[in-house]
Amino acid sequence: MIIKPATTADYDRLMHVWASAVKATHHFLAEEDFLYFKSVIAEQFFPQVQLYGLWDKDGVLQAFLGTADNRLEMLFVEAGVHGQGYGKTLLYFAINTLGIRKVDVNEQNEGATAFYLSQGFAIQSRSEKDGMGKDYPILHLSLA
């Protein structure tokens, strides 16, 4: 596996990974919200974060993360490779190399919440709405 910065040339594959991961893990997300996020994430969100991809031994990007300051802003893994260590590898990279200490997670995404808690994060607070003002509660986590 190789972790390296992702570029605009990777956006199509990043969006494929994002859509695959969201469809597999965000069952609570309304279809209209999925379509909205899909239409704006590459243009509005990717440029605001430092993007890193994780490529498998065959050179296929299977997962990616985005950070800003000491925050993990996004981490998505291709649905077909969930549970194979890609997310954990990226998270360790983000903590140990990029210095992230905080992450927000959708409360309704129980798998992601359990993942971060098992990796040493603790819930610090909760917001009723997400950063876009939508009714998806957010848990604010920090490394314990």
C-alpha positions as CSV (number, residue, x, y, z in Angstrom):
1,M,0.0,0.0,0.0
2,I,1.1,3.5,-0.8
3,I,-0.1,6.7,0.8
4,K,0.5,9.9,-1.1
5,P,-1.1,13.2,-1.8
6,A,-4.1,13.1,-4.1
7,T,-4.5,15.6,-6.9
8,T,-7.2,17.0,-9.0
9,A,-6.3,14.2,-11.5
10,D,-7.6,11.7,-8.9
11,Y,-10.9,13.4,-8.3
12,D,-13.0,11.0,-10.4
13,R,-11.7,8.0,-8.5
14,L,-12.0,9.9,-5.2
15,M,-15.6,10.6,-6.0
16,H,-16.2,6.9,-6.9
17,V,-14.7,5.9,-3.5
18,W,-16.7,8.5,-1.7
19,A,-20.0,7.4,-3.3
20,S,-19.3,3.7,-2.7
21,A,-18.4,4.3,1.0
22,V,-21.4,6.6,1.6
23,K,-23.9,4.2,0.0
24,A,-22.4,1.4,2.2
25,T,-22.3,3.3,5.5
26,H,-24.7,6.3,5.5
27,H,-28.0,4.5,5.3
28,F,-29.6,7.4,7.2
29,L,-28.8,9.9,4.4
30,A,-31.7,11.0,2.3
31,E,-31.2,10.4,-1.4
32,E,-31.6,14.1,-2.2
33,D,-28.8,14.9,0.3
34,F,-26.6,12.2,-1.2
35,L,-27.1,13.8,-4.6
36,Y,-26.5,17.3,-3.3
37,F,-23.2,16.3,-1.6
38,K,-22.1,14.3,-4.6
39,S,-22.6,17.4,-6.8
40,V,-20.5,19.7,-4.6
41,I,-17.9,17.7,-2.7
42,A,-15.2,17.8,-5.4
43,E,-15.6,21.4,-6.2
44,Q,-16.3,22.8,-2.7
45,F,-14.9,20.4,-0.2
46,F,-11.8,18.8,-1.7
47,P,-10.0,22.2,-2.3
48,Q,-10.4,23.0,1.4
49,V,-8.5,20.0,2.7
50,Q,-5.2,18.3,2.4
51,L,-6.1,15.1,0.5
52,Y,-4.2,11.8,0.7
53,G,-5.0,8.6,-1.1
54,L,-4.2,5.1,-0.3
55,W,-3.3,3.0,-3.3
56,D,-3.3,-0.8,-3.2
57,K,-0.5,-3.1,-4.6
58,D,-2.1,-2.9,-8.0
59,G,-2.1,0.9,-8.1
60,V,-5.8,1.3,-7.4
61,L,-6.9,4.1,-5.1
62,Q,-9.0,2.3,-2.5
63,A,-9.4,5.0,0.3
64,F,-8.7,8.6,1.0
65,L,-8.7,11.2,3.7
66,G,-8.8,15.0,4.0
67,T,-7.4,17.0,6.8
68,A,-7.3,20.7,7.8
69,D,-5.1,21.8,10.7
70,N,-5.3,19.1,13.4
71,R,-8.7,17.8,12.2
72,L,-9.6,14.8,10.1
73,E,-12.3,16.2,7.9
74,M,-13.1,13.1,5.8
75,L,-12.0,9.5,5.6
76,F,-13.7,7.2,3.0
77,V,-12.9,3.6,2.0
78,E,-14.2,1.8,-1.1
79,A,-17.1,-0.4,0.1
80,G,-15.6,-3.5,-1.4
81,V,-12.5,-3.4,0.8
82,H,-14.1,-2.4,4.1
83,G,-12.6,-4.3,7.0
84,Q,-9.2,-4.8,5.3
85,G,-7.2,-2.2,7.2
86,Y,-7.3,0.7,4.7
87,G,-9.1,3.0,7.1
88,K,-6.9,2.1,10.0
89,T,-3.8,2.6,7.9
90,L,-5.0,6.1,6.8
91,L,-6.0,7.0,10.4
92,Y,-2.6,6.0,11.8
93,F,-1.0,8.1,9.0
94,A,-3.2,11.1,9.9
95,I,-2.4,10.8,13.6
96,N,1.3,10.0,13.4
97,T,2.4,12.0,10.3
98,L,-0.2,14.8,10.0
99,G,-0.9,15.4,13.7
100,I,-4.6,15.1,13.6
101,R,-6.3,15.0,17.0
102,K,-10.0,15.6,16.2
103,V,-12.7,14.2,14.0
104,D,-16.4,14.7,13.6
105,V,-18.6,11.8,12.8
106,N,-22.3,11.4,11.9
107,E,-23.9,10.0,15.1
108,Q,-26.1,7.7,12.9
109,N,-23.0,6.2,11.3
110,E,-22.5,3.6,14.1
111,G,-19.7,1.8,12.3
112,A,-17.6,4.9,12.0
113,T,-18.3,5.9,15.6
114,A,-17.3,2.5,16.9
115,F,-14.2,2.6,14.7
116,Y,-12.9,6.0,16.0
117,L,-13.7,5.1,19.6
118,S,-11.8,1.8,19.2
119,Q,-8.8,3.8,17.9
120,G,-8.5,6.0,21.0
121,F,-10.9,8.8,20.3
122,A,-13.5,10.0,22.9
123,I,-16.7,11.9,22.4
124,Q,-16.3,15.5,23.5
125,S,-19.6,17.0,22.5
126,R,-22.6,16.6,20.2
127,S,-24.4,18.9,17.7
128,E,-28.0,18.4,16.6
129,K,-27.2,19.4,13.0
130,D,-24.3,18.8,10.6
131,G,-22.0,21.6,9.3
132,M,-24.5,22.3,6.5
133,G,-27.4,22.8,8.9
134,K,-29.0,19.5,8.0
135,D,-30.7,17.2,10.6
136,Y,-27.8,14.7,10.9
137,P,-26.4,14.9,14.5
138,I,-22.6,15.1,14.7
139,L,-20.4,13.7,17.4
140,H,-17.2,15.7,18.0
141,L,-14.4,13.4,19.0
142,S,-10.8,14.0,20.2
143,L,-7.9,11.7,20.9
144,A,-8.2,10.7,24.5
